[in-house]
């Protein structure tokens, strides 16, 4: 597997002088191409801050973040915006679909903004919608479909430009249990069949059990790591719950 991202001793501090908060404290790890990585931690553990730093939404106080050989901590604001548009994908908890566009148009818009040929846009969109099981609702508007279908549309939009990495911050938080399970299965399909590399932040053990690897954060630092390996999802879930039981944290387990 190729190295996708290297996080090298990054720190993010807020405040000044005697009132400094260490949101992320000397964190280092790698994300390999094709991984489905999860990050778990209680509220305030630094997991969303870490995602924001990796996705160029926020900037590190110190340290380096490499995408291949490119150190994004050295880029200007304009360069970061271009990098984010061309190489990253996002799945938001609240979908962020445009109500006046059909499901298909919400997805194609992402490619149209990149000025791709119309034929390529139509072909790629049809392919992804079919793979994610939403080909039959392409002409419907967001208010006409379920929450799970909206979320799969958001996944298709994140995939459409073949990003180097897809970020998802608590993606199941706004969904009922059935829709959440459908979304997680969709992520699994994106990862195993479409070779998407995914970085998901979650406090939910059930969601995390779909990942291939999990980092556990506490007080802005990585304190444990799990790899799924050859374990089935049920076995991996049990292992996750074992780690959480030792932390005494407020993480949840949703069936």
FENHUGI-V444739 format. One line per field, one symbol per residue. ss: DSSP state (H for helix, E for strand, - for the rest). A space follows every 10 residues. Layout:
# FENHUGI-V444739
ss=???
This chain:
# FENHUGI-V444739
ss=--EEEEEEEE EEEE------ EEEEEEEEEE EE---EEEEE ------HHHH HHHH------ -EEEEEE--E EHHH--HHHH HHHHHHHEEE E--------- -EHHHHHHHH HH-----HHH HHHHHHHHHH H---HHH--- EHHH--HHHH HHHHHHHHH- ----EEEEE- ------HHHH HHHHHHHHHH HH-----EEE EE-EHHHH-- --EEEEEE-- EEEEEEE--- --HHHHHHHH HHHHHHH--- -E---
